[in-house]
Amino acid sequence: MIDKTTAIIEFLRECPTIKANPVFFNFGEVEDGTYQANIQSDEVLLNLHFIDGSVLKRYTLFLDSFKSVSYIPVVNGKSDENLEGFSEVQEVIDWINDKSNKQEFPDFGDDFVIEDMKTLTDRPALVGVNTQQNPPMAVYRISIQIDYVDLTKRIWC
């Protein structure tokens, strides 16, 4: 049986924007272009159990993206590093939502059926800037929610 967290990280590594960058779980190097996945919850959804013993669950995680910060303003329509970093994270959100629309989900294994996957915001959330680091580093957060049916406690097939 594949671990759900591993399956999600492998799925995210298929994203063209993430593919060439390091992805860490829970903690790792804070450098421009790195990503960090953190589980928020994996819980039964509204205590909903089906008659066959299967359970509807919700897996929620944060994907943080670290981008170096520029103190150069946007001038004469020229993009700056901050806009480019934001746009790269937006590409990840768009990719996840596109995959969901096509019902192309992470592979949780045969005992789980993914019903829905979505990002909880349509834009990256800036959760902080570390100005003590050189170069300064912004952290953009994407919240991802996956609803799935857990078939491991089924009493019949």
Secondary structure, 3 states (H helix, E strand, C coil): CCCHHHHHHHHHCCCCCCCCCCEEECCCCCCCCCEEEEEEEEEEEEEEECCCCCEEEEEEEEEEEEEECCCCCCECCECCHHHHHHHHHHHHHHHHHHHHHCCCCCCCCCCEEEEEEEECCCCCEEEEEECCCCCCEEEEEEEEEEEEEECCCCCCC
